[in-house]
Amino acid sequence: MPLSADRPGVIAIAANLAEVRRLAAFLKEFCVRAGVVEAASLDLELALVEAANNVVEHGYTNTGQGEMTLEVSLAGDELRLVLTDGGSPVPEGYFSQCRVVDLDATHGRGCNIIQACVDEIDYVSAGGFNRLTLVKRLQS
């Protein structure tokens, strides 16, 4: 079934860094079909790639032995991404605050990047699954 902006799009990938590119491409295609402005599309892509890379690196500790699912939907002026995985959960409260990161640090900026790119973040870990919901409100 072709991807359409008027219904949710879903893709499942293996949890490895090479496959994260497929998530980004899937999101880009959805945004183009939905007529999402480029700036909002780029923000969402950056947030998604950062979150997905963190799932691979920390949730599955670079084992490649898992899967991630992305659901993308548009309702009114809100574009919603739901990233689900079965890896290790993030620490409680991780997405609720920014952290100070040294300027020369090579890790630790992920949460700040995600927060800067979207309007809402919701994270739930239950029943062996993690669900990260990212919402971007689109300007008319």
Protein Blocks (a to p, Z undefined) as FASTA:
>chain_A
ZZdfkbccdddddddfklmmmmmmmmmmmmmmnopafklmmmmmmmmmmmmmmmmmmmnn
onopacdddddddehjaccdddddfbdcddehklmpccdddfkbcghjlmmmmmmmpmbd
cdddeehiacddddddddZZ
